Amino acid sequence: MAGRKYQGFVAFEVSKAKGTVKLVPTAKSEYSEKNPEVIFAKLKEIAKQHSVEIDQWSLFEIKGGTEPVLMTYRYGKPCLTLFPKDSRKPTSRKPSDKILIV
C-alpha cells in the first residue's frame, strides 16, 4: 500500500467474468479525488446493482475505517482507502536531542 493520494479522475469497470467492479483511471469523469465519499457510495451501488463484489485492489479498509480517501497502489492505480476518523489528526512529537551532521 503506497502512501500517496491519487490525483485524477476515476471510472468504474464491471467484469462479469471475474464477478468484480473496480476503479480505473480515466481522462475525464465526474469522480475525482475531491469527492471520495461519492465514489465509495457509487462503488457500493454498482456492486449491488450488478451482483458483483468490489475488487480487492480497489478498496482497502483499515481496521475501524470509516473515512474514504482516494489513494494509489501499485503502478499508480487508484484505490479507495477507508481510514479511521482519528487517524487524520496531527501527531505531536517530542523534540529530538539528536543532531545530524553531514
Summary of the structure (lengths in Angstrom):
residues: 102
radius of gyration: 16.9
end to end distance: 31.6
largest distance: 59.6
contacts: 244
relative contact order: 0.23
helix: 21%
strand: 32%
